């Protein structure tokens, strides 16, 4: 994951099932994250992914 760059985040790519990822998206699509949760992850990464 690159803090500040959600578009380059393998963490987010894996969560959304983006093309080109290795393995199975996590969590599986049937138990995946809601769009609200995914947006929260995008915002967290865009904000520098602070560990607070």
Z-matrix of the N, CA and C atoms (Angstrom, degrees):
N
C 1 1.435
C 2 1.516 1 108.90
N 3 1.317 2 116.63 1 138.68
C 4 1.448 3 122.07 2 175.96
C 5 1.524 4 108.12 3 -110.47
N 6 1.311 5 115.71 4 112.37
C 7 1.463 6 119.90 5 179.53
C 8 1.525 7 109.67 6 -56.97
N 9 1.328 8 115.03 7 135.24
C 10 1.454 9 120.66 8 179.99
C 11 1.516 10 114.88 9 86.82
N 12 1.348 11 117.83 10 -4.60
C 13 1.462 12 120.85 11 -177.30
C 14 1.529 13 111.41 12 -131.89
N 15 1.337 14 117.23 13 76.02
C 16 1.464 15 119.00 14 -179.34
C 17 1.528 16 112.84 15 -59.88
N 18 1.338 17 117.57 16 -29.31
C 19 1.464 18 120.64 17 179.56
C 20 1.526 19 112.39 18 -68.21
N 21 1.331 20 118.35 19 -19.54
C 22 1.460 21 122.53 20 179.97
C 23 1.530 22 112.12 21 -106.53
N 24 1.313 23 116.70 22 11.20
C 25 1.462 24 121.27 23 -173.91
C 26 1.523 25 112.53 24 -85.26
N 27 1.337 26 116.28 25 118.21
C 28 1.465 27 119.26 26 175.11
C 29 1.528 28 109.71 27 -70.31
N 30 1.320 29 117.30 28 -29.30
C 31 1.467 30 121.41 29 176.30
C 32 1.527 31 109.58 30 -58.71
N 33 1.313 32 116.97 31 -50.59
C 34 1.459 33 121.19 32 -179.40
C 35 1.529 34 111.15 33 -69.62
N 36 1.322 35 117.08 34 -39.22
C 37 1.470 36 120.54 35 178.61
C 38 1.517 37 110.73 36 -59.66
N 39 1.332 38 116.31 37 -41.07
C 40 1.456 39 120.24 38 179.57
C 41 1.522 40 110.74 39 -66.98
N 42 1.315 41 117.89 40 -36.89
C 43 1.471 42 121.85 41 -178.60
C 44 1.516 43 112.83 42 -72.44
N 45 1.346 44 117.02 43 -24.85
C 46 1.456 45 120.28 44 -178.17
C 47 1.520 46 113.41 45 -101.07
N 48 1.356 47 116.96 46 -4.54
C 49 1.456 48 120.18 47 -179.03
C 50 1.515 49 112.38 48 71.58
N 51 1.329 50 116.56 49 30.70
C 52 1.461 51 121.53 50 -179.05
C 53 1.530 52 110.81 51 -59.17
N 54 1.301 53 115.09 52 151.29
C 55 1.454 54 121.60 53 179.01
C 56 1.524 55 110.06 54 -63.39
N 57 1.321 56 116.00 55 140.61
C 58 1.451 57 121.01 56 175.19
C 59 1.519 58 115.16 57 93.79
N 60 1.329 59 118.23 58 0.24
C 61 1.460 60 119.15 59 177.51
C 62 1.515 61 109.34 60 -83.97
N 63 1.315 62 116.06 61 152.46
C 64 1.458 63 120.88 62 176.94
C 65 1.516 64 109.66 63 -88.28
N 66 1.306 65 116.67 64 141.63
C 67 1.455 66 120.98 65 175.80
C 68 1.521 67 113.37 66 79.65
N 69 1.303 68 114.86 67 -163.67
C 70 1.452 69 123.32 68 -176.68
C 71 1.519 70 110.55 69 -92.93
N 72 1.346 71 117.98 70 138.45
C 73 1.460 72 119.50 71 176.27
C 74 1.521 73 110.66 72 -57.77
N 75 1.302 74 115.92 73 142.98
C 76 1.467 75 120.76 74 178.96
C 77 1.513 76 109.34 75 -122.78
N 78 1.280 77 119.26 76 135.13
C 79 1.456 78 125.85 77 -10.73
C 80 1.524 79 110.11 78 -67.68
N 81 1.347 80 116.66 79 163.74
C 82 1.461 81 119.64 80 -179.86
C 83 1.533 82 110.92 81 -54.19
N 84 1.337 83 117.44 82 148.43
C 85 1.464 84 120.85 83 -177.92
C 86 1.530 85 114.77 84 -49.09
N 87 1.316 86 117.71 85 -37.96
C 88 1.472 87 120.01 86 -178.83
C 89 1.528 88 111.64 87 -66.33
N 90 1.314 89 117.36 88 -26.46
C 91 1.460 90 121.08 89 -179.66
C 92 1.512 91 110.91 90 -118.34
N 93 1.327 92 115.77 91 25.72
C 94 1.451 93 121.49 92 -173.92
C 95 1.519 94 114.74 93 -68.32
N 96 1.307 95 114.02 94 177.83
C 97 1.458 96 121.21 95 179.25
C 98 1.521 97 109.96 96 -82.39
N 99 1.324 98 115.66 97 146.28
C 100 1.459 99 120.56 98 176.64
C 101 1.530 100 109.07 99 -69.44
N 102 1.315 101 116.56 100 162.67
C 103 1.464 102 120.91 101 176.78
C 104 1.528 103 110.85 102 -58.81
N 105 1.330 104 117.49 103 -36.85
C 106 1.470 105 120.70 104 177.37
C 107 1.523 106 111.17 105 -61.37
N 108 1.323 107 116.71 106 -42.82
C 109 1.471 108 120.91 107 179.42
C 110 1.528 109 110.95 108 -67.90
N 111 1.336 110 116.46 109 -41.80
C 112 1.465 111 119.67 110 177.75
C 113 1.525 112 110.68 111 -62.26
N 114 1.315 113 116.94 112 -40.05
C 115 1.465 114 120.51 113 178.20
C 116 1.526 115 110.32 114 -65.02
N 117 1.329 116 117.43 115 -36.92
C 118 1.468 117 120.78 116 176.83
C 119 1.526 118 110.58 117 -63.61
N 120 1.332 119 117.77 118 -39.07
C 121 1.465 120 121.44 119 177.55
C 122 1.529 121 109.56 120 -66.40
N 123 1.344 122 117.07 121 -44.31
C 124 1.470 123 120.51 122 177.49
C 125 1.526 124 110.88 123 -57.59
N 126 1.331 125 116.30 124 -46.54
C 127 1.464 126 121.46 125 -179.41
C 128 1.529 127 111.06 126 -63.46
N 129 1.330 128 117.36 127 -40.19
C 130 1.459 129 122.03 128 178.94
C 131 1.531 130 110.31 129 -62.00
N 132 1.339 131 116.31 130 -45.49
C 133 1.460 132 120.19 131 179.05
C 134 1.525 133 110.28 132 -65.71
N 135 1.332 134 116.85 133 -45.60
C 136 1.468 135 121.00 134 179.41
C 137 1.525 136 111.65 135 -59.76
N 138 1.325 137 116.59 136 -31.44
C 139 1.461 138 121.28 137 179.37
C 140 1.511 139 113.73 138 -83.03
N 141 1.323 140 117.79 139 7.89
C 142 1.444 141 121.52 140 177.03
C 143 1.514 142 114.33 141 98.45
N 144 1.314 143 117.62 142 4.68
C 145 1.470 144 123.65 143 177.53
C 146 1.529 145 112.67 144 51.92
N 147 1.336 146 116.91 145 54.86
C 148 1.470 147 119.13 146 -179.09
C 149 1.524 148 111.61 147 -65.72
N 150 1.290 149 115.85 148 148.41
C 151 1.473 150 122.93 149 178.55
C 152 1.517 151 109.11 150 -102.88
N 153 1.295 152 116.49 151 62.89
C 154 1.460 153 118.48 152 -179.50
C 155 1.471 154 111.00 153 -112.75
